[in-house]
Amino acid sequence: MKIVRIKAAGLRGATPKGGWSDELKPDTVVHTLIAVETDEGITGIGSVFTSEALVKASLEILEPLLIGERADEPSRVSEKLHQNTFWQGRGGAITHTISGIDIALWDIFGKATKQPIGRFFGGRVRERVMPYASLLMDEPKLMAANLENLLSQGFMAFKIGWGAYGRIDDKHDELLVKTARETIGDKAFLAVDAGASDAYWRNGLRWAINTSHMLAFYQVGWLEEAIRPDDLDNFVELRKQSSVPISGGEVLTRRQSFLPFLQDGAFDIVQPDVTKVGGISEFKKIATLADAYGVQVIPHGWNTAVGLATDLQLASSISSSNKVEYITGSAYVDDIGKTPWKLDSDGFLEIPSGPGLGYELDPDKVEKYTGAKGFI
């Protein structure tokens, strides 16, 4: 089975706010779909957390290495791409693009063998997983209304983040967290994402330690990205002094970047993004390293329905991955598939058992949000 074509299409028109200093607009493209076609008629789909322009530029370099390659050997082919691009963007847009290609190749392999992807990594340890509804912190009354709506949809786990948190004062931070906890009740899970990968993050270690003590009072499950992403030493110190578990790693790429954070004990929870780190092949290597250091793995999932489907397959085979991120209010998650996501009565998502990702895009909806006719 040979690769004959690779296509990319950016999602636009309904891009949700990201909470960034330079805020996203509806037509801003930060997510790009990938389709890999084979000579046997099987097409695999992937997703990249990078703009369409960067993905297409990366494909100019990657396509000559891909066309004619076997489509049913995803790990070998993806490593070939990594090995041949050391000098042209390793860790950046090229690595992000390889992520989407790798996901698509695993989707092909699963479809060819008629098995869900999770089964190839030691078997499925769970058939369903709890999604946490991920939403931006907003003005307290509006945030409470959003949380109430999500509760009514059946969500039992939540993460609030970015927005004004850490950007006004400590009293306002506590008001936001207090409002969230009172709205969702004591039984629901709550996490907080400070969003220190935002441009020019102003807070340091002392603020992060103090906010962790406040969060513990409200039974917060983890504090995410409270330190600038590359600040290894302060992450290590924060974890030593924090009153709640510390998570991070969503902006890191490839296992080599994660290793020092794992070795030095920076995280209780590591959050690789499969659409950035190098795809499923690389994610599994990171998960194996994390397991060796006793660190929990919970996928970062601020992306698309294809990314969510991939995270579900990963969670099916990684014992510590008891949650996945579900970005709320995004058409790119809720409105591009043939079948809508549905929570069960316990607030869990069933992990698809169909071949590959077990998820199908709706061609008309993909065209609606990409403008690419016949993409799938």
N, C-alpha and C positions, 0 to 999 in steps of 0.2 A: 504494500500500500504506500503510494508516494504522494508527497505534497505537491500540488499543482498551482495553488494560488493562496495569497493571504490578503485579506481586505480589512480596512479600518474605517470606522465611522464614529465621529464625536457626537455625544448627546447634548442637545441644546433646546432652549425654549422653556424649560421648566427646572432649571438648576436651582436647588434650594440654597438658602443662605448658609454660609459656613462659619459665621462668627468671626471671620478674619478682619484685621484692621482695614485692609483693602477689600471690601465686601464683594462677594460674588453677585453678578447680575443673572437674570434668567437665561440669557443667551451665552453666558460664559461657559466654555467647554473645559471641564476638568476630568471628565470620564469618557473613555473611548472604548467602543466595542471592537472586538477582533473576531474574524471568521477565517478559519483555515480549511481549505477545500482539498479533497483527495481525488485520486484517479479512480477510486472505487465508489464514489458518490456519497461518502460520509463527510459531513462538515462538522467541525468542532467550534465551539464558541468560547470566547474569553473576554476579560475586561481589564482595562488598564486605568489606574488613577493618575492620568496625565493627559494633557490636551491633545487633540487630534493632530495639530501641526507637528508636535514633537514626536508623536507616534509614527506619523507618515514619514518624517525625516529619518527616524530610526530604521524604519523598514527598508529605506534605500540601502542601508548598510547590511541589514540582516537577510533580506530576501535572497541574495545570491548564495548565502549559506544554507538556505532552507529549501528552495525549489529543487525537487527531485529527491529530497531526503525521505527516509522512512517516516511515516506519520505515526507508527505504532511503537516508537521507542522514545517517549517524551523526555525522560531524564537524560539520556545520552545526547539527544539532539539539543536540548536546552543547555547542557554543559558545553557542547560545541560552540554555541552562540556566545556563552560567557568567555570561553577560552580565546575566542577570536576577536574580542572587542575590548581588551584591556586598555587600549590607547584611545578609544573613541567613546568615552562616556560611561565607563564602568561605574555602577552605583547610581547613575542618573537616569535620563530618559531612555537610554538603551536598555538598561536593566529593567526599568518599568515595563517597557514594551515586550521584553522577553517574558515577563510575568504573564501577560495576556496570551502570548503564543503558547507558553507551557500549559496554561489552563486549558486552552483549546485542544492541544495535543492529548492531554489526559482525557478530555471529553471524547475525542475520537477513539482512543484506546478502549475506554469503557463501552462505547457504542459498538465497536468491533467485536468485543468479547461478551457483550450483553450483560455487563456487570456495573454496579455503581462504583464510583472511584474509591470510596472509602474502603472497599473490600480488598484493595490491592496493598494496603498498608497494615496488614496484620489482622484484618477483619473489623467488623462493626461492633463497637463496644456499647453503643446506644442507638436507639431508633428514633429518638426525639430529643430536643434540646431546648432550653429556655432562652428566648431572645430578650435582650433588654432594650427597651424603647429609648433611643438616643435622641435627645432634643436640646436645643440651645436654651441657656438661661435667658429669661426675659423679665420684663417688669413683673413683680410678684403676682399680681392678680391675673395677668395674661398667662403666665407660666402655670399657675394653679388650674386655670381653665383648660389649658392644653393637657395637663396631667390627668385631670378628671375625664377628659375625652378618651385618652389612652386607656385609662382604667376601665371605662365602659366598653372598650374594644376587647378587653380580656388580658391586657398586659399585666404581669405581676413583678416585673423588674424594670428599672429605669436608670438612665444616666443623664444628668444635667451637666451642661458645660459651657465653656467659652462665654460669650455675651459679656456681661458686666463683671463677672466673677474675677476678683483679684485686680480690678481696674478702677474701683472707686474707693472703698475703704472696708475695713474688717467688719464693721457693723452691717454694711450692706451685704457682704458675703454671707454672714450668718442669717440675715433675714431671708435670703434666697433659699438656703438649705433648710431652715426652719419651715418655711412655707411649703417646700416640696415634701418634707417628711410628714407634716400635718395633713397634707392633701392625700398622699398615698397610703397613710396609715403605718403602723408599726410592723406589719407582717410582710409588706412588700420590700423587695431589694432596692437599694439606692446607692449609686456611685456618683462621684463628682470628678469632672474633667476640667482642670484649670486652663488648659490650652496654652501651655508655655512655648509651643512651637509657633505661636503668633509672632508677627514682626515686632521686634524691639520689646520683648517681654521685660517688664521692669522689676519683677519681684525676685528675691534671692532665697537662699537657704533658710534664713530665720523666718521669713514669711511662710514658707512651705511647712516648716516644723510647727509653727503656731496654728496654721489652718488645719493641720492634721489633728491637733488636739481638739479643736472645735468640732471637726467632723465626727470624731469618735463619740461625742455626746449625742449626736443624731444617728448613730448606728450606721454610718456610711461604710459600704463594703470595700471601696478602694478609692485612693486619690491618684488621679491620672495626670501625667504631664505637668507636674508642679514645678519642675526645673527645666531650664533650656535643654533641648534634646541631646546635645553633645557633652553636657556637663557631668561626666562620669563620676568624678570625685564627690560632688555635692549630692548626686543621687545616692551614692553609697552612704554618706553621712545622714541624709534624710531618712533612709530606710532604718538606720540604727535608732533614730530618735522619734520616728513617727508613731503615732497612736493608732494608725489604720494601715492596711496593706498599701504598698506603693506599686504603681503600674506604669508602663511606658514602652517605647520602642516602635511606635507606629511609623515614624519617618525613617527608620534605619532600613538598609537594604543589604541583602546577602548575609549569610551566616557569619562571615568574618567580622562584620560590624557589631553583631550581637554578642560575640564571644567574650570580649572584655567586660561587658555589663553583667553577663552571667557569672563569669569567673570571680568578679569582685563583689558580687552580692548586691547589685544595685536595685533589683526588682523582686517583689513577691510574685508579680504577674507580668508576663511579657506579652506584648500585643503586636505581633507582626501583621502586616497587611499583605495578603496573598497577591493583590493586584500591583504590588510595588517591589516586593522582596526578591522576586525571581520566579514567582509562580508556586504551584503545588510542590514541585520537586525540591525547591529551596526551602519552602515552609516546613516540610517534613524534617529536613535536616536541622533546622532551627529548633523544632519541637523536640527532637531527640536530644539535642544539647541541653535544652531547658530541663528536660526530665532528669538528665544526669546531675544537674545542679539543684534539683528539687524546686524548680520554679514552675508555677502554673502557666498554661498557655490559653489565652482567650483571644480569638482573632479580632483585629481591628477591621471594622466593616463599614466605614463611611463611604460607600461606593454605589454599586448597582445591584439589580436582581441577580445578575450573573455572579457578581462577587459574593452575594449572600448565599446563593446555591453552592458555591465553592466552599464557603465557610462551613456550611452544613455538612458537606461531605468530609471535610477535615475533622469537624467535631465528632463525626461518627466513629473515627478511628483513633482519636487522641483522648486518652482517659481523663486528663485534667481539664479538657475543654468543655465545661459544663454550661457555658453561655456563649451566645454569639450576639454581635451588635446588629441592631435593626434601626437604621436611620428613618425617622418618621417624617411624613409629609413630602416624600420624594416620589415623583412619578416614575423615576428611573428604577425604583424598587417595586412600586406597587402597580405600575401600569404598562409594562413592556412585555409581560409574559402571557402565554395562552391560558394559564391557570393562576388565579390570585393566591397569595399566601393566606393561610388560615390558621389561627391559633386554636388549640384544643381547649377543653374546659379548665385545664390546669395552667393555661398560659404558655404552653409549649408549642413549638413547631415540629411537625413530623419531618424527618430527614428523608428526602426522596430516595426510593429504592429502584428507580428506573436506571437504565444504562447511562454511563458517563456521569454528567452532572445531575441527570434526572430532571432537567429543566429545559423548557422550550420557549424561545422567544416568539412573540407574535409579529409576523412580517410587517403588517400594516402599522402597528404601533411603533416598531423600530423605524419605519420610514417617517412616521409623524415626528419623532424626536431627533432624527438624524438627517432627514432629507435624502437618504440613500435608498433609492428604489432597488428592490431585488437583493438587498444585503444578505438576507437569509432566505 
